Amino acid sequence: MSEKKAAKTYKKVSVMGWIGTLILSAIPVLNLILWLIWMFSAKRPSRRTFAGACLILTLLGAALIALGITLYGREILEWARQIDPQLFTKLFVEP
């Protein structure tokens, strides 16, 4: 069996397909669901790879934000209080 027959050929994603993919990827929460679906069941390898890369970057970004809040949370709150000293009295009003 020749290598040409062994290699599967996949239909490429069109420009409009990528535009639709990017638009759907910009919608919060829906993007995570679609990335998981595409990563595990997309027929086109380019879409599977795209979904995997997006998930990895999103998880990395979330981890960096969590680390930043953990390390600099107090400084962020103090900065927010300097901008609006009554910020927390507006948000946490006791009955």
PyMOL commands that set and color helices and strands:
alter all, ss='L'
color gray80, all
select helices_A, chain A and resi 3-6+15-25+30-41+45-83+87-91
alter helices_A, ss='H'
color red, helices_A
deselect
rebuild
show_as cartoon
